[in-house]
Amino acid sequence: MLQGHFDIQLIAIVTAVACALPGVFLVLRRMTLMSDAISHAILPGIVLAFFLTESLSSPLLILAAAGTGVLTVLFVELLQRTKLVKEDAAIGLTFPALFSIGVILISRFAGNVHLDMDAVLLGELAYAPLNRLKAFGYDLGPVSLYVMGTILVINVVFILLFYKELKLATFDASLAAALGFAPTLIHYGLMALVSVTTVGAFDAVGSILVVALIAGPPATAYLMTDKLSRMLILSAIIGSVNAVSGYWLASIFDVSIAGAIATTMLLIFGLVFLTVPNRGLIAIARRRTRQKWEFAQTMLVIHLFNHEGLPEAEAESAVAHLHEHLSWNPDFTTQVVKYALNNRYVSRKETQLTLTEHGRAIAQQALVQ
Amino acid sequence: MQPSEPKAIEVTDLTVAYQDKPVLWDIDLDVPPGVLLSIVGPNGAGKTTLIKAILGLVRPAAGNVLIYDKPYDAQRRIVGYVPQRGSVDWDFPTNVLDVVMMGRYGALGWVRRPGKKEHELAMQALEKVGMEAYTTRQISQLSGGQQQRVFLARALVQDATVYLMDEPFQGVDATTERAIVTLLQEFRANGKTVVVVHHDLQTVTDYFDWVMLLNIRRIASGPVDETFTPDNLRETYGGRIAFMK
């Protein structure tokens, strides 16, 4: 089954990258929930096209799903435009309606054909390599690899061609409109792309977990870079790593591949969220702590500075009573004094603290600001 | 009509409404070339909507807009736009230089990417607004005034003949305010027409030579010394204005 291992991983990587690229623009447009809606709402489109073609990998299926996807976005926006329903509620109303039509169609008419709910919801990546493309007696590889590969190429070409337009319409839609770049057209183009990608990917990971592939890698990459082009490349890399590690997790523990891929996505996001330099949670916590101690030392030097050379100076700068004057916890005060001594902001003569030149300068500077 | 002097912007009978609620009622406005015009009026007067209607960003219920005698669609290339600073997401993953180069996208057209020439133009524009030290700075790390100067540089590289600016002075520091005023004067010296939505009545006479007083309808428009009168201001703002001599 070595070939099977390889094929499944290749399909997973191609799917993950194909999802991550348009996902970048969804994340930046704060529209990831729309991908959730699309991924569910395309079901009736898929089912109807399946009835027509009796095949799960027909191009008609993809076109029908893309149509339903764009229709979903249109419905949501129409509802929203009435101003009677907000965007989140509009999404919440639209996609279950369309999804349920698909569910009813399947349960009523597709009882004895190869289209079951589990496949729709969770995908069947493990079986993907079994359906192979054959020509002239040669085995050309799994059909879904060709489907996803084509979708990936479409996504890459679209983003390469319209990179500048996508960037402008996402960052500043009104300037895009003023310059004649038709942001609405770009918006629906992107939505069609997301729909096509989703229907291709649902074969691999199902309609629920596809959102993890669309939202996860871009949201992770967003934390790692300040550049759109780099965010796209990083998203693709993260998506691939995620697909392969998810696949192996599933093999080792003998669990659902789609489930494992979505779980690793979360783990990777969590890891980056915690550890990324400058804006990760750990870096933020460290910075906050450092700022807290620095600020406390500044308060200390300002306190000493304000009473310097005055009659009460002796009382105000006695180490033992500092915490009373500043209303600080005694342990905290001891720690601040220790840091201030280490930094040579202050020097200690028996029980008294006095400012050093450096400490005086710090106090003056802080007071000027 | 006689072939009179050309008009940089000609708005006739413009009404904009959201459903049946009018935001602008039958606006007429002629802006001669080379003037600095400020649009002033209370909150909700329709100042931003007027600018957006001139740019074709909102569809009028009635009326017409011409830029140098042609509809906006035909004149995109000669019109520069500075939207309100708060209208974009400053956490977007991009840097200062990149945002400024967006001003060249219109001239580039679909698909073509910015290159060396756009890079140079953007650098020149950033120097003009005193932001050349910030080219690679991520835009979320700019102060409000710096963001505004980036937007101005982006409009500069458009190399337009007519500029429309929405509240460029809103919440900026003194350095930025001076930079904007210098730029406005330079525009006027080069014969460009600039329309600015403005909120600070105190500076209208210093910064602009024309003014339009707007409150859903046009109260008055014309040269500042004729138009910016206590009577007109009272009509625009109701009784709520006290500072005028």
Interface residues (C-beta under 8 A of the other chain):
Chain A: L28 L161 F162 Y163 K164 E165 K167 L168 T170 F171 D172 S174 L175 A177 A178 L179 G180 F181 Y222 T225 D226 K227 L228 R230 M231
Chain B: K52 L55 G56 L57 D73 R76 V79 Y81 P83 S87 V88 D89 F92 P93 T94 N95 V99 M102 Y105 G106 L108 W110 V111 R112 R113 P114 Q138 S140
